[in-house]
Each structure stands twice: as structure tokens, then as C-alpha cells.
Amino acid sequence: MRILAIDDKAMPRKVLVRAINEASPTSDVVSCGSAAETLALPDLDQFDVAFVDVDMPGMNGIELARELKRHNPRINIVFATGYDEYMAEAFAMHSSGYLTKPITAADVATELENLRFPQLHRDTNKLVVRCFGDFEVFAQGKAVAFKRGKTKELLAFLVDRRGAVVGMHETEAVLWEDSSHAGKTSGSYLRTLAADLKRSLDACGHGDVIVKRYGAIGIDMTKVTCDYYAFLEGDPIAINSWNGEYMNQYSWAETTKAALLR
């Protein structure tokens, strides 16, 4: 889990970071002393939780929380403050929690166990795939870079097929529906995408996720952590994280989304 600890005062920020580390020793904690420092982070959309002080100079915690949610609508905001006068405004924006200082590890642990958007327990040795909302892929807490958007879509389709080794013709029919790429040219392009996908995953140490057969491709489900798979297995955290959205970028994913809604 990636966690932000934001407080403009050094000592309360140090206490907050210590409490988070004690409550969740395996989490990656990043501390910031201002809204400007926070918003300058290059991977702002990759954090799961933000503990935010409310009373800060310039942009206060409430305003900062709105910006954080704009970058990442599913980030869990926990306000951490010495005042209770902002509580109504904090909950009006659907924050995950509200803590008053001094903050203890027990306080933090309680909030992490009751997040508004629960996080899957991530196995850092596996590729982490998020299907609910937009389709995203992470390795060691960082987004995987794909050279082509269609390469990422190919992986999304293979994840959707849940380990089935899919023939090239079926894959083409899905990825190039109503497209000028469909037909003779798509076969060679699809092979290019498959090679590009393998290279992208090799670069982050997860090339073994891909399973290739003659004229077909799939994934090894045992090598990924996926909210969709966990949902189907009845994992309560995954069930709580289901928001009615599934691979929003891809029209072909509507079939699975409809099945999940049923």
C-alpha cells in the first residue's frame, strides 16, 4: 500500500509517519510538508491513502484533498488535524476518515482497516492488475509503461479471459471490431503487439505472466494479483471495492461488466 503523510509542521508530520509505519510496516510512506510539495509528486495517482492535515497555509487540507481526488478519484482521504471544526466539510466530500491529534498507531490501524475504498493485499512478487474503474497495471507499486495503447489493451483482454489461451483470430475480432485494421494487416500487427507486451513485462520483471502457444496467447493467472479475480473468488475486500465500473477504456469490456452487475 502507498500512503501519503501530509502536514506542514515537522514534528506532527514525524509523529504521523511513525504511527503509519507502526500500523502498516510493509507500506510505502511518503511525507510532504505542503500542498505544493504534494502536488509536485510525479506519481500522485499511484497512492492508495492520504493522511492530510487540515490547517495548512496556502492551500488547506480540504482544498488539497479535492485536488488529490481529482488526480485519483479512488484515493482514501483521512484528515488528521488538531481541530474538529472541519469535520462536517470533510465528510461532505466523502472522506474515508477524520482523526484528531495526537495520532497513534492504533488510530491509523483502525482507519486502514476501514477504508472507504479498500485495497487488495498486494503481493509485491506479482503483477498487480486493477480492472475496476480504468484498467491499470502495476509492478512494485509503479505503473507499467506500455509503448502502445493497443499493447495495454491486449493485456486487458487477456486478463478479461481469465487464463484462457486465446487464438489470434478471436483476439483480432475483439480488438479491431469495426476497424480498418481488421483483416489481413491485423494479424502481423497483433504479433507485433504480442512481442511488445512481452518486452514491456520483461522490463519490469514479469515476462512470465504471458503464456504463448502456436497461434494463441494467454496469461498465467497465478502470477497476477487482480481485483476482478479476487471478486469472483468472494474476497470481501475486492467485493467492497467493486464500484460498478470495469475497464472503462474498452467497449468490449461491457459484456463482463454486465455480468458483474447481474
Secondary structure as GFF3:
##gff-version 3
##sequence-region A 1 262
A	DSSP	beta_strand	2	6	.	.	.	ID=ss1
A	DSSP	alpha_helix	10	23	.	.	.	ID=ss2
A	DSSP	beta_strand	28	32	.	.	.	ID=ss3
A	DSSP	alpha_helix	35	39	.	.	.	ID=ss4
A	DSSP	three_ten_helix	44	46	.	.	.	ID=ss5
A	DSSP	beta_strand	49	52	.	.	.	ID=ss6
A	DSSP	alpha_helix	61	71	.	.	.	ID=ss7
A	DSSP	beta_strand	76	81	.	.	.	ID=ss8
A	DSSP	alpha_helix	87	92	.	.	.	ID=ss9
A	DSSP	beta_strand	97	100	.	.	.	ID=ss10
A	DSSP	alpha_helix	105	113	.	.	.	ID=ss11
A	DSSP	beta_strand	127	130	.	.	.	ID=ss12
A	DSSP	beta_strand	136	139	.	.	.	ID=ss13
A	DSSP	beta_strand	142	143	.	.	.	ID=ss14
A	DSSP	alpha_helix	149	160	.	.	.	ID=ss15
A	DSSP	beta_strand	166	167	.	.	.	ID=ss16
A	DSSP	alpha_helix	168	175	.	.	.	ID=ss17
A	DSSP	alpha_helix	184	203	.	.	.	ID=ss18
A	DSSP	three_ten_helix	207	209	.	.	.	ID=ss19
A	DSSP	beta_strand	210	213	.	.	.	ID=ss20
A	DSSP	beta_strand	216	219	.	.	.	ID=ss21
A	DSSP	three_ten_helix	221	223	.	.	.	ID=ss22
A	DSSP	beta_strand	224	226	.	.	.	ID=ss23
A	DSSP	alpha_helix	227	232	.	.	.	ID=ss24
A	DSSP	alpha_helix	236	241	.	.	.	ID=ss25
A	DSSP	three_ten_helix	251	253	.	.	.	ID=ss26
A	DSSP	alpha_helix	254	261	.	.	.	ID=ss27
###
